[in-house]
Amino acid sequence: MGQPSHAPKDPDWWRSAVIYQVYVRSFADGDGDGTGDLAGVRSRLPYLAGLGVDALWFTPWYLSPMKDGGYDVADYRSIDPAFGTLAEAEKLIAEAREAGIRTIVDIVPNHVSDQHPWFRAALAAGPGSPERELFHFRPGRGAHGELPPNDWPSQFAGSTEPVWTRVPDGEWYLHLFTPEQPDLNWAHPAVRQEHEDVLRFWFERGVAGVRIDSAALLAKDPDLPDLAARPEPHPFLDRDELHDVYRSWRRIADEYGAVFVGEVWLPDPERFARYLRPDELHTAFNFSFLTCPWDPARLRASIDTTLAEHAPVGAPATWVLCNHDVTRTVTRYGREDTAFDFAAKAFGTPTDLALGTRRARAAALLSLALPGAVYLYQGEELGLPEAEIPADRIQDPMYFRSQGADPGRDGCRVPLPWAAGRPYAGFGSREEPWLPQPADWPSYAVDRQEHDPHSMLSLYRRAIALRPVFGDGPLTWLPAPDGVLAFSRGDGALCVVNLAPAPAGLPAHSRLLLSSGPLDDAGRLPQDTAAWLRA
C-alpha cells in the first residue's frame, strides 16, 4: 500500500515533538453533563494551538464501562457515548490537523473489558470452546479446583487480590489488572489479526500515532508457571515473542507514516532498548526520569542513562514529569521525598506547594531543553497540584484494591479549571464534574494565567516557543559547581539548573533567553531555578 495523503509532511516530527496528553474525561465538558468530551476538546483547540504543542495523545476514548478509567475497552471502533461519537472523533482529528496538531490514540492490547463481545461469548461458550482460547481460562488447583491456577501478583501497586477470577462453571480466567479486564491470549492468531485491523482502522482516520499501554505484558508463558518458582524468562513480562508482534505493527505504521510510543516499564536498559530497534517501536516512555527525585546527581544520572540506552538503536529519548497515573509534579516536588513510587503513595503527605511550584517551573525548562520528545500532561502547564479526593468520591480501582491504603490516581485527574468566575471553574456549565474540584481550583484557571507574564502557563508558552533554539544537536555537559546542572545543545544554546542552596553564577553568555524565576540582584541563579541562555 502506498503512503496515504494524510501521512505527515515531516516524517521525523516525533523525534523532537512536544506532545500534550489529553485525559478526555477531565479536559473540558462541552455538553455540561459533568464529564469531559470530544466537543469540549474541539472547543479548546485554539488554546492547544496557542500553547504550541505538536500533537495530542488521547487516553482511551472508546466504548467502555469505565471500571479503570477507559482502559477497559469494550469496542475499539466506537467512541464512548459519554465522550461523543466516531464522527466527532473524525472531526476532531481533522480540525486538530488543520491547526497543525497531530493525534495519537491509546491502544490497550494486554486486555479488554469483560463487556467486550469476545469475552461475553467466551463466558457463554463454556470450557474447551474456541471462544475461550482467545483468553487465558484454566481449571483451578486444589481438590475441587477452588484455588487459583498460579501465584501471579496483581499489576496494581499495593493490591493483594489474586489475578484470577472463577466463573460459575468452575474455570478461572486471568486478569493482571482488575477482574473487569480479562487478559487476551496473544499466542492466538485472531488476537493479533484483530489488533492489526484496529491499527489500520485508526490510521485510515488520520491518526498520526499510537501509544501502547502496558506494552511489555502481552505475551504469557503457555504453561503459566508460578512466579515463586523463579522461571526464566519471566512468565508474563518482557518475553521475547513480543518483538515479533511489534515488528508486524511497525510494518503497518510505516505504510501510513505513523509512529508508536510504548509504555515499557523495565529496569534493564539493554532489554528496554530492544523495543526501540529500527523495525519495532519508534519511542518508549522514559520512566526513570519521571520517577527521579529532585536531586542533581540522580537527575544527571537519569539523563545520561536514558541517552546512552537510546543511542545504540538511534531512537530519540522521551521526557515526562507527570501523567494520568502519577502524582502531579508541583505536589511531588514539594514533599520531603521527591521521587515517585506507586507503593509509597499515602494520604495526608505534607507538601510545600510554593517549593514544589518553584521546582516544577525549573523542571519544565530542564525537560524542554533535553534532546528528544517531551510529553506534557494536561494541567501541568497550569501548575495544578495533586488534589486529595474525599474517600466517598474516589473512583480509582487502585484505592479499592488496596483496601483504602492507596489514595489512587484520581488526584491527578480532577477536571481542569478554565474560567475562574464560571460554574465549576469553567470546566462545564450544568452538572458537577465527575470528580470534585478543590475550593482553590479557580485560582489556577486559564483565564487568570494567560495574561500574567509570571504564571506557569506563560512560562510553558514561552518555553515551547523558544525550544527550537536547542536544535537537534547532542547534549554536552558543562563544568558547574556542585548541585548545578549545566549543558549546551545546538548552536550555542545553554541550559542551567541550580539545585544547590547557594545562588549560582551563570556561565558566559550573550543573552538570557528565559528563566523559571527571577535572578538575584547580582545576576545569579537562585536555588531551584533554571535558565536558558544564548552563548
Secondary structure, DSSP 8 states (H G I E B T S, - for coil): ----TTS-SSTTGGGS-EEEEE-HHHH--SSSSSS--HHHHHHTHHHHHHHT-SEEEE---EE---TTTT-S-SEEEEE-TTT--HHHHHHHHHHHHHTT-EEEEEE-TTB--TTSHHHHHHHHH-TT-GGGGGBTEE--BSTTS-B-SS----SSTT--S-SEEE-TTS-EEE-SS-TTS-BB-TTSHHHHHHHHHHHHHHHTTT--EEEETTTT-S---TT---GGG--SS-SSSS-TTHHHHHHHHHHHHHHHT-EEEE----S-HHHHHHTTSTTS-SEE--HHHHT--S-HHHHHHHHHHHHHHHGGGT---EEES--TTS--HHHHTTSS--S--GGG--TT----HHHHHHHHHHHHHHHHHSSSEEEEETTGGGT-------GGG---HHHHHTTTSS--SGGG-------TTSGGGGT-SSS--SS---TTGGGG-HHHHTT-TTSHHHHHHHHHHHGGGGTT---EE----TTEEEEEETTTEEEEEE-SSS-B---S-SEEEEESS---TTS-B-TTEEEEEE-
